[in-house]
Amino acid sequence: MQTIAGTAYVATATAKRPLAVRLVAWLIALDAGYRNAHHLAACGDERLDDMGITRATAEAEFARRLGDQDRAPVAAPGW
């Protein structure tokens, strides 16, 4: 799974770029985070075990990205 959210965040941190460019970069980072969380939630249990992630952690990250804190269990530190 490729993670581009980290690179998109660097693009939003540059304050010298025009507002429209920073807004587009922020939207790209938001979309990348959602897609990464969705892919993580859709992974099989075997693949999650290979990555060292539990199903509860994957579902918590997905719920956090959706903004649904009522459904989200407490996420593991480092997420």
C-alpha positions in Angstrom: 0.0 0.0 0.0 1.5 3.3 -1.1 1.2 6.2 1.3 1.3 9.7 -0.2 -0.3 11.5 2.7 3.1 12.4 4.1 4.2 14.0 0.9 1.0 15.9 0.5 1.3 17.3 4.1 4.7 18.8 3.2 3.0 20.6 0.3 0.4 22.1 2.6 3.0 23.3 5.1 4.6 25.7 2.7 2.9 29.1 3.5 4.5 30.9 0.5 2.3 29.0 -2.0 -0.9 30.7 -3.2 -4.1 29.8 -1.2 -5.6 27.9 -4.1 -2.6 25.6 -4.4 -2.5 25.0 -0.6 -6.2 24.2 -0.6 -5.8 21.7 -3.4 -2.9 20.1 -1.7 -4.9 19.9 1.5 -7.8 18.2 -0.3 -5.3 15.7 -1.9 -3.9 14.9 1.5 -7.4 14.4 2.9 -8.4 12.1 0.0 -5.1 10.2 0.3 -5.7 9.6 4.0 -9.2 8.4 3.4 -8.1 6.1 0.7 -5.3 4.6 2.8 -7.7 4.0 5.7 -10.2 2.4 3.4 -7.6 0.1 1.9 -6.5 -0.8 5.4 -10.0 -1.6 6.5 -10.6 -3.7 3.5 -7.5 -5.8 4.0 -7.8 -9.4 5.0 -6.9 -10.6 8.5 -3.9 -12.4 7.2 -2.5 -9.3 5.6 -3.2 -7.2 8.7 -1.3 -9.8 10.8 1.6 -9.6 8.4 1.7 -5.8 9.0 1.3 -6.2 12.7 -2.0 -4.4 12.9 -5.2 -5.8 14.5 -8.6 -5.6 12.9 -9.8 -3.2 15.7 -6.9 -0.8 15.0 -7.7 -0.8 11.2 -11.4 -0.2 11.9 -10.6 2.6 14.4 -8.4 4.3 11.8 -11.1 4.1 9.2 -13.8 5.4 11.6 -11.4 8.3 12.6 -10.9 9.2 8.9 -14.7 9.3 8.4 -15.1 11.5 11.5 -17.3 9.0 13.2 -15.9 9.0 16.7 -18.9 7.2 18.2 -18.1 4.1 16.3 -14.3 4.4 16.6 -12.7 2.4 19.4 -9.6 3.8 21.0 -6.8 3.6 18.4 -3.4 2.2 19.2 -0.6 4.8 20.0 1.4 5.8 16.9 -1.5 6.0 14.6 
